[in-house]
Amino acid sequence: MSTYFTKDHEWLKVEGDVVTVGITEFAQRQLGDVVFVELPENGKNVDQDDEVAVVESVKAASEVYAPLDGEIVEGNELLVDEPAKVNEDPEGTAWFFKMKLGNAAQLEALMSEADYKAFVETL
């Protein structure tokens, strides 16, 4: 399993051709208390940087983007019923969606955990 990060503060865990996507600890801290999550539709084909999910907090609403081309295969229904899980475990059980990897070459442009931490320090 490999983990990658985006400049939009999303993390990706890649296992075979399935990619699990969520928002980072940094992103959930910026949002504050999460009160609503809208998930993408299963079977939807998405292109890299498409808006695919929405997360709303008491402070703001934010989009979650497709970090890669692919097909949505599962949304985390737990977040619909318990959006506060995003604040409790953003980089674990509070993943947003899983997608089938469409273009593995796109992974090369993403950040490692060390690169992401360095990026966050510049913000």
Backbone as CSV, one residue per row, in Angstrom:
resi,resn,N_x,N_y,N_z,CA_x,CA_y,CA_z,C_x,C_y,C_z
1,MET,0.852,-1.190,0.000,0.000,0.000,0.000,0.888,1.241,0.000
2,SER,0.572,2.185,-0.868,1.308,3.449,-0.950,0.365,4.591,-0.593
3,THR,0.904,5.616,0.062,0.107,6.780,0.442,0.664,8.011,-0.261
4,TYR,-0.245,8.825,-0.785,0.115,10.056,-1.494,-0.744,11.200,-0.957
5,PHE,-0.319,12.432,-1.266,-1.033,13.628,-0.828,-1.132,14.621,-1.975
6,THR,-2.180,15.480,-1.934,-2.353,16.509,-2.953,-2.228,17.893,-2.315
7,LYS,-2.058,18.905,-3.162,-2.014,20.289,-2.677,-3.397,20.767,-2.225
8,ASP,-4.440,19.987,-2.555,-5.797,20.300,-2.086,-6.073,19.656,-0.730
9,HIS,-5.030,19.116,-0.089,-5.111,18.526,1.253,-5.957,17.257,1.291
10,GLU,-5.757,16.434,0.279,-6.370,15.113,0.253,-5.266,14.074,0.377
11,TRP,-5.607,12.955,0.991,-4.683,11.822,1.031,-5.277,10.703,0.196
12,LEU,-4.390,9.864,-0.313,-4.792,8.716,-1.129,-4.016,7.505,-0.638
13,LYS,-4.713,6.426,-0.448,-4.055,5.149,-0.167,-4.334,4.247,-1.360
14,VAL,-3.276,3.767,-1.985,-3.398,2.967,-3.200,-3.110,1.501,-2.854
15,GLU,-4.102,0.655,-3.115,-3.946,-0.786,-2.926,-4.368,-1.450,-4.225
16,GLY,-3.404,-1.937,-4.977,-3.708,-2.503,-6.291,-4.239,-1.406,-7.187
17,ASP,-5.454,-1.599,-7.730,-6.039,-0.545,-8.582,-7.170,0.194,-7.878
18,VAL,-7.259,0.051,-6.546,-8.275,0.770,-5.772,-7.598,1.854,-4.942
19,VAL,-8.146,3.066,-5.041,-7.597,4.226,-4.341,-8.630,4.722,-3.340
20,THR,-8.253,4.790,-2.066,-9.111,5.348,-1.023,-8.699,6.801,-0.831
21,VAL,-9.686,7.707,-0.785,-9.408,9.148,-0.730,-10.110,9.788,0.468
22,GLY,-9.381,10.661,1.168,-9.959,11.429,2.265,-9.266,12.765,2.371
23,ILE,-9.646,13.537,3.392,-8.982,14.819,3.603,-7.987,14.681,4.754
24,THR,-6.975,15.519,4.739,-5.895,15.420,5.726,-6.283,16.028,7.067
25,GLU,-5.471,15.715,8.052,-5.607,16.302,9.388,-5.586,17.830,9.280
26,PHE,-4.674,18.360,8.468,-4.571,19.816,8.274,-5.896,20.378,7.750
27,ALA,-6.478,19.720,6.754,-7.731,20.207,6.155,-8.870,20.212,7.165
28,GLN,-8.997,19.142,7.942,-10.107,19.111,8.892,-9.931,20.158,9.986
29,ARG,-8.677,20.460,10.361,-8.448,21.520,11.358,-8.860,22.876,10.793
30,GLN,-8.588,23.115,9.510,-8.969,24.371,8.864,-10.485,24.511,8.790
31,LEU,-11.169,23.398,8.530,-12.624,23.420,8.402,-13.329,23.642,9.737
32,GLY,-12.807,23.065,10.794,-13.512,23.100,12.074,-14.536,21.970,12.124
33,ASP,-15.565,22.133,12.948,-16.536,21.055,13.179,-17.335,20.741,11.922
34,VAL,-17.155,19.533,11.408,-17.850,19.092,10.196,-19.283,18.705,10.542
35,VAL,-20.237,19.249,9.764,-21.656,19.008,10.043,-22.391,18.299,8.908
36,PHE,-21.768,18.191,7.712,-22.446,17.581,6.574,-21.415,17.086,5.569
37,VAL,-21.692,15.920,4.998,-20.844,15.366,3.947,-21.734,14.868,2.817
38,GLU,-21.391,15.248,1.591,-22.086,14.740,0.398,-21.091,13.894,-0.377
39,LEU,-21.487,12.654,-0.660,-20.591,11.706,-1.315,-20.899,11.582,-2.802
40,PRO,-19.930,11.118,-3.583,-20.175,10.906,-5.021,-20.998,9.634,-5.259
41,GLU,-21.554,9.566,-6.443,-22.366,8.427,-6.867,-21.461,7.269,-7.298
42,ASN,-21.782,6.064,-6.859,-21.027,4.887,-7.311,-21.183,4.728,-8.814
43,GLY,-20.109,4.321,-9.473,-20.149,4.102,-10.917,-19.844,5.337,-11.737
44,LYS,-19.707,6.489,-11.072,-19.444,7.737,-11.789,-17.984,7.778,-12.237
45,ASN,-17.770,8.068,-13.508,-16.410,8.261,-14.018,-16.005,9.704,-13.779
46,VAL,-14.799,9.895,-13.261,-14.320,11.242,-12.944,-12.937,11.454,-13.539
47,ASP,-12.651,12.708,-13.799,-11.330,13.111,-14.265,-10.600,13.776,-13.105
48,GLN,-9.289,13.729,-13.165,-8.473,14.373,-12.144,-8.914,15.822,-11.978
49,ASP,-9.059,16.250,-10.738,-9.451,17.614,-10.343,-10.939,17.893,-10.460
50,ASP,-11.768,16.901,-10.853,-13.225,17.084,-10.808,-13.661,17.187,-9.346
51,GLU,-14.696,18.015,-9.084,-15.293,18.046,-7.749,-16.143,16.791,-7.613
52,VAL,-15.894,15.999,-6.548,-16.657,14.759,-6.426,-17.382,14.610,-5.096
53,ALA,-17.000,15.369,-4.088,-17.679,15.299,-2.796,-17.668,16.692,-2.181
54,VAL,-18.535,16.871,-1.185,-18.623,18.154,-0.488,-18.535,17.877,1.006
55,VAL,-17.796,18.723,1.700,-17.738,18.659,3.158,-18.068,20.057,3.681
56,GLU,-19.036,20.108,4.611,-19.436,21.394,5.181,-19.173,21.390,6.673
57,SER,-18.693,22.529,7.141,-18.452,22.686,8.577,-19.212,23.912,9.060
58,VAL,-19.085,24.177,10.347,-19.716,25.382,10.876,-19.072,26.632,10.285
59,LYS,-17.841,26.521,9.771,-17.120,27.666,9.206,-17.310,27.827,7.700
60,ALA,-17.309,26.695,6.959,-17.243,26.796,5.494,-17.677,25.497,4.826
61,ALA,-17.906,25.599,3.531,-18.134,24.411,2.707,-16.921,24.270,1.796
62,SER,-16.534,23.046,1.528,-15.364,22.810,0.707,-15.607,21.592,-0.172
63,GLU,-14.973,21.593,-1.330,-15.096,20.455,-2.235,-13.953,19.477,-1.978
64,VAL,-14.229,18.225,-2.267,-13.187,17.202,-2.285,-13.048,16.815,-3.751
65,TYR,-11.827,16.880,-4.254,-11.577,16.682,-5.679,-11.075,15.274,-5.974
66,ALA,-11.299,14.832,-7.196,-10.730,13.564,-7.647,-9.231,13.779,-7.837
67,PRO,-8.409,13.044,-7.104,-6.970,13.235,-7.240,-6.409,12.586,-8.506
68,LEU,-7.210,11.730,-9.136,-6.784,10.971,-10.312,-8.004,10.713,-11.197
69,ASP,-7.760,10.310,-12.426,-8.841,9.820,-13.280,-9.281,8.458,-12.750
70,GLY,-10.569,8.160,-12.866,-11.011,6.832,-12.457,-12.514,6.753,-12.320
71,GLU,-12.957,5.670,-11.696,-14.385,5.426,-11.494,-14.650,5.294,-9.998
72,ILE,-15.655,6.013,-9.509,-16.040,5.919,-8.100,-16.647,4.531,-7.875
73,VAL,-16.127,3.811,-6.889,-16.658,2.474,-6.612,-17.367,2.390,-5.270
74,GLU,-17.105,3.348,-4.367,-17.762,3.307,-3.064,-17.630,4.645,-2.365
75,GLY,-18.720,5.079,-1.722,-18.687,6.240,-0.841,-18.771,5.755,0.596
76,ASN,-18.194,6.488,1.516,-18.196,6.102,2.925,-19.496,6.579,3.578
77,GLU,-20.503,5.713,3.558,-21.832,6.065,4.072,-21.812,6.447,5.554
78,LEU,-20.818,5.979,6.294,-20.684,6.339,7.707,-20.680,7.858,7.875
79,LEU,-20.059,8.566,6.920,-19.935,10.028,7.034,-21.256,10.755,6.820
80,VAL,-22.175,10.133,6.095,-23.486,10.757,5.882,-24.238,10.824,7.217
81,ASP,-24.164,9.731,7.964,-24.850,9.666,9.259,-24.058,10.324,10.380
82,GLU,-22.730,10.275,10.287,-21.873,10.806,11.345,-20.754,11.677,10.762
83,PRO,-21.093,12.864,10.221,-20.067,13.710,9.600,-18.947,14.122,10.553
84,ALA,-19.211,14.146,11.856,-18.181,14.533,12.832,-17.017,13.552,12.859
85,LYS,-17.190,12.354,12.292,-16.081,11.388,12.212,-14.899,12.000,11.454
86,VAL,-15.186,12.928,10.539,-14.117,13.589,9.778,-13.164,14.307,10.736
87,ASN,-13.705,14.886,11.804,-12.858,15.570,12.784,-12.124,14.582,13.684
88,GLU,-12.727,13.426,13.910,-12.143,12.449,14.830,-11.018,11.630,14.192
89,ASP,-11.184,11.226,12.938,-10.223,10.313,12.314,-10.118,10.583,10.816
90,PRO,-9.666,11.802,10.427,-9.688,12.187,9.014,-8.814,11.313,8.115
91,GLU,-7.737,10.786,8.663,-6.829,10.003,7.823,-6.976,8.500,8.082
92,GLY,-8.149,8.115,8.601,-8.413,6.703,8.879,-9.821,6.320,8.472
93,THR,-10.693,6.111,9.460,-12.058,5.625,9.187,-12.920,6.648,8.449
94,ALA,-12.529,7.910,8.435,-13.343,8.956,7.805,-12.921,9.233,6.359
95,TRP,-12.531,8.185,5.628,-12.259,8.359,4.200,-13.567,8.750,3.501
96,PHE,-13.456,9.412,2.351,-14.644,9.897,1.649,-15.135,8.937,0.574
97,PHE,-14.218,8.474,-0.276,-14.636,7.579,-1.358,-13.486,6.698,-1.801
98,LYS,-13.866,5.632,-2.489,-12.887,4.758,-3.121,-13.126,4.821,-4.613
99,MET,-12.045,4.758,-5.358,-12.163,4.814,-6.812,-11.229,3.797,-7.447
100,LYS,-11.618,3.366,-8.633,-10.769,2.477,-9.412,-9.792,3.360,-10.175
101,LEU,-8.515,3.061,-10.039,-7.460,3.860,-10.653,-7.542,3.789,-12.166
102,GLY,-7.620,4.966,-12.798,-7.718,5.024,-14.247,-6.387,5.252,-14.948
103,ASN,-5.467,5.983,-14.288,-4.205,6.338,-14.924,-3.106,6.382,-13.865
104,ALA,-2.401,5.274,-13.687,-1.373,5.168,-12.649,-0.261,6.200,-12.817
105,ALA,-0.015,6.667,-14.031,1.047,7.655,-14.259,0.773,8.955,-13.495
106,GLN,-0.502,9.246,-13.214,-0.839,10.475,-12.484,-0.310,10.464,-11.050
107,LEU,-0.042,9.289,-10.498,0.481,9.196,-9.134,1.839,9.888,-9.005
108,GLU,2.596,9.901,-10.092,3.953,10.469,-10.056,3.967,11.953,-9.703
109,ALA,2.883,12.662,-9.982,2.835,14.105,-9.717,2.374,14.422,-8.290
110,LEU,1.981,13.412,-7.527,1.491,13.639,-6.166,2.653,13.658,-5.175
111,MET,2.367,14.093,-3.945,3.402,14.246,-2.927,3.474,13.037,-2.000
112,SER,4.675,12.771,-1.502,4.858,11.798,-0.427,4.423,12.474,0.878
113,GLU,4.354,11.695,1.953,3.994,12.279,3.243,5.005,13.338,3.671
114,ALA,6.290,13.077,3.482,7.334,14.054,3.851,7.200,15.334,3.020
115,ASP,6.945,15.181,1.727,6.758,16.348,0.854,5.532,17.151,1.278
116,TYR,4.456,16.450,1.632,3.225,17.126,2.040,3.461,17.912,3.337
117,LYS,4.135,17.298,4.297,4.410,17.994,5.566,5.234,19.253,5.327
118,ALA,6.208,19.163,4.434,7.021,20.341,4.087,6.147,21.412,3.413
119,PHE,5.233,20.985,2.541,4.315,21.901,1.856,3.440,22.635,2.872
120,VAL,2.878,21.913,3.829,1.988,22.512,4.839,2.739,23.552,5.664
121,GLU,4.005,23.310,5.928,4.798,24.272,6.711,4.983,25.600,5.993
122,THR,4.782,25.637,4.672,4.919,26.877,3.921,3.631,27.688,3.908
123,LEU,2.545,27.123,4.408,1.231,27.793,4.338,1.028,28.765,5.485
